[in-house]
Amino acid sequence: QYSNRINKLSFLLLSFSFILLLYFFKIQIISHEKAKNIVYQKGWKTKTTYGDRGEILDANGKKLAITIQKYDFWVNTNNKFDLENISQIFSETFNNSKEYYKNKLEKKSHYVKLAKQVLFLDCQHILDKIDDLEGLRYEKNNKRFYPNNNLACQTIGYVNTDGKGIGGIEGNFNAILTGDTTTSKLRKGIKGKYYKQIDKSLDTGEDGYDIYLTIDLENQRILQNEISKIAIHTKAESANGIIMDPNSGNILAMAS
């Protein structure tokens, strides 16, 4: 009886192995083209990134409109993460207690935000060590920034939430300022992560062009101050002013 059972088990294992080998043979030899297409479709993806928007500068190279990067940091607390070190580095960087971040991370969620809209210089220490902080993730967002507040704001225009220029230079030269797109092909590795694959057939994007104006920031400041004073003094409904170089026709300042 013992021998019969061993023989039956051996037969079952041999049969299972034979069927498995036949199945592998079918995949590798008979249906290899179909399997190859499936692996190719599932094992690749494309990632599109956008070039930075060009800057707007005055006649002396002073920046009127620039693009800055801001960062959001988050953790998926349903997965494994480094509670101690993440809490410690955020406490050191943002002057909150370590317990404050530990309490945040006790909540079970796919997206627990620890900090948002942080400038690069304020979080560089975290970004330098992020590869060693298990579970910590970040998102980078480009934001348009106008260093001189409302100086020449009507001439410069602005950028909406979709990154499109509205009015002024931002709107009229949106196509020139906007960066090209970069398409990268990513290949899936053995552990499920995607790695960049160089493909020369794909377009390579570049940052947008910078635009230099004939506007002089100091002249613009003087003009806006004087227009504001005279409008208040005369109780005018509106006021407009232009400073022009009579020799070249360049507009040095313009405001209303």
C-alpha positions in Angstrom: 0.0 0.0 0.0 2.8 2.4 0.9 4.6 1.7 -2.4 1.3 2.2 -4.4 0.8 5.5 -2.7 4.3 6.6 -3.5 3.9 5.5 -7.1 0.6 7.4 -7.5 2.1 10.6 -6.0 5.0 10.3 -8.3 2.7 9.9 -11.3 0.7 12.9 -10.3 3.8 15.0 -9.9 5.2 13.8 -13.2 1.9 14.5 -14.9 1.7 18.0 -13.4 5.3 18.7 -14.4 4.6 17.5 -17.9 1.5 19.7 -18.2 3.5 22.7 -16.9 6.2 22.1 -19.4 3.7 21.9 -22.2 2.2 25.2 -21.0 5.6 26.8 -21.0 6.3 25.4 -24.4 3.1 26.8 -25.7 3.9 30.3 -24.3 7.5 30.4 -25.4 7.3 28.7 -28.8 3.7 28.6 -30.1 2.3 31.8 -28.7 5.5 33.7 -28.1 4.4 36.7 -30.3 1.2 37.2 -28.3 3.1 36.9 -25.0 5.8 39.2 -26.2 3.2 41.9 -27.1 1.5 41.5 -23.7 4.9 41.9 -21.8 5.8 44.9 -24.0 2.5 46.6 -23.3 2.5 46.0 -19.6 6.2 46.5 -19.1 6.5 50.0 -20.5 5.0 53.4 -19.9 5.7 56.9 -21.0 6.2 59.9 -18.8 5.7 63.5 -20.0 7.5 66.4 -18.4 7.4 70.0 -19.3 10.2 72.5 -19.7 10.3 75.5 -17.3 8.5 78.7 -18.4 10.9 81.4 -19.5 11.7 84.4 -17.4 10.6 88.1 -18.1 13.4 90.6 -17.4 13.7 94.4 -17.6 16.3 96.3 -19.7 18.9 95.8 -17.0 18.3 92.1 -16.5 16.3 92.5 -13.3 13.8 89.7 -13.0 10.1 90.7 -13.4 8.6 87.2 -13.7 10.2 83.9 -12.8 9.2 80.3 -12.1 10.0 78.8 -8.8 9.6 75.2 -7.5 7.4 74.4 -4.5 7.2 71.0 -2.9 4.5 68.9 -1.2 5.6 66.1 1.1 3.3 63.1 2.0 3.4 59.5 3.3 1.2 56.5 2.5 0.8 55.3 6.1 -0.9 52.1 5.0 2.5 50.9 3.8 5.8 50.6 5.7 7.5 53.9 6.5 10.3 55.3 8.7 8.3 56.9 11.5 11.2 58.0 13.7 13.5 59.5 11.1 10.7 61.2 9.1 9.3 62.8 12.2 12.8 63.9 13.3 13.9 65.6 10.1 10.6 67.4 9.7 10.8 68.6 13.3 14.3 70.0 12.6 13.3 71.6 9.3 10.0 73.2 10.2 10.4 73.9 14.0 7.5 71.8 15.0 7.7 69.1 17.7 8.5 65.6 16.8 5.2 64.4 18.4 3.3 66.8 16.1 4.4 64.8 13.0 4.1 61.4 14.8 0.5 62.2 15.6 -0.1 63.1 11.9 1.5 59.8 10.8 -0.6 57.7 13.2 -3.6 58.3 10.8 -4.0 55.4 8.4 -4.4 56.9 4.9 -3.0 56.6 1.4 -2.1 60.3 1.5 -1.0 62.0 4.8 0.4 65.4 3.9 3.2 66.6 6.1 4.1 69.9 4.4 2.8 71.8 1.4 4.0 74.5 -1.0 7.5 74.6 0.5 10.3 76.5 -1.3 13.3 74.5 -2.4 15.7 76.3 -0.1 13.5 75.6 2.9 13.3 71.8 2.2 16.7 71.1 0.5 17.9 69.2 3.6 14.9 66.8 3.3 15.3 66.3 -0.5 19.0 65.5 0.0 18.1 62.6 2.4 14.8 61.5 0.9 16.3 58.3 -0.6 17.1 57.2 3.0 13.6 58.0 4.4 11.5 55.0 3.6 7.9 55.9 2.7 8.4 59.6 2.3 7.2 61.0 -1.1 7.1 64.4 -2.6 5.5 66.3 -5.5 7.1 69.2 -7.2 5.0 72.1 -8.6 6.1 75.0 -10.7 4.7 78.4 -9.6 4.9 81.7 -11.3 6.4 84.4 -9.0 6.6 88.2 -9.5 9.4 89.5 -7.2 8.3 93.2 -7.6 4.7 92.7 -6.6 2.5 95.1 -8.7 5.3 96.9 -10.5 4.6 96.8 -14.3 1.9 94.2 -13.5 -0.3 95.3 -16.4 2.5 95.1 -18.8 3.7 91.8 -17.6 0.3 90.1 -17.2 0.0 86.9 -15.2 -0.3 83.1 -15.4 -3.5 81.2 -14.5 -3.7 78.0 -12.5 -3.3 75.9 -15.7 0.1 77.6 -16.4 -1.2 79.7 -19.3 -0.3 83.3 -19.7 -3.1 85.8 -19.4 -2.8 89.5 -20.6 0.4 91.5 -21.1 3.6 89.8 -22.1 2.6 86.6 -20.4 -0.4 86.3 -22.6 0.8 87.7 -25.9 4.1 85.7 -25.8 2.7 82.6 -24.1 4.0 80.3 -26.9 7.5 81.6 -26.6 7.7 81.6 -22.8 6.2 78.1 -22.5 8.7 75.2 -22.4 8.5 72.2 -24.7 7.5 68.8 -23.5 9.9 65.9 -22.9 8.6 62.4 -23.3 10.6 59.7 -21.5 10.1 56.0 -22.0 10.1 54.0 -18.8 10.8 50.3 -18.6 9.4 48.1 -15.8 12.1 46.3 -13.8 12.0 42.9 -12.0 10.9 44.5 -8.7 8.1 46.5 -10.4 9.8 49.9 -10.5 10.1 51.8 -13.7 13.4 52.9 -15.0 14.1 55.5 -17.7 14.9 54.1 -21.1 16.7 56.4 -23.6 14.9 56.5 -26.9 16.3 58.9 -29.4 13.1 58.7 -31.5 11.2 60.6 -28.8 11.2 64.4 -28.7 13.4 66.1 -26.2 11.9 69.2 -24.6 13.5 72.4 -23.6 12.8 75.3 -21.3 10.9 78.3 -22.7 12.7 81.4 -24.0 13.4 84.4 -21.7 12.0 87.8 -22.8 13.9 91.0 -22.2 11.8 94.2 -22.1 12.8 97.8 -22.7 11.1 98.6 -19.4 13.5 100.0 -16.8 12.4 98.9 -13.3 13.5 102.1 -11.6 11.7 104.3 -14.1 8.6 102.1 -13.7 8.7 102.6 -10.0 8.9 106.4 -10.3 6.1 106.5 -12.9 3.7 104.4 -10.8 4.4 106.5 -7.7 3.9 109.8 -9.5 0.7 108.6 -11.2 -0.7 107.4 -7.9 0.1 110.7 -6.2 -1.4 112.9 -8.9 -4.5 110.8 -9.3 -5.2 111.1 -5.5 -4.4 114.8 -5.5 -6.7 115.6 -8.4 -9.3 113.0 -7.5 -9.1 111.7 -11.1 -11.1 108.7 -12.2 -8.1 107.3 -14.0 -4.5 108.1 -14.9 -2.1 106.8 -17.5 1.6 107.4 -18.1 4.4 106.4 -20.5 8.1 107.2 -20.3 9.7 106.8 -23.7 13.3 107.2 -25.1 12.7 109.8 -27.8 15.8 108.7 -29.7 15.0 105.0 -30.0 11.3 104.9 -29.3 11.8 102.3 -26.5 9.2 102.3 -23.8 11.0 102.7 -20.5 7.9 102.6 -18.3 4.2 102.3 -18.8 1.4 102.3 -16.3 -2.2 103.1 -15.8 
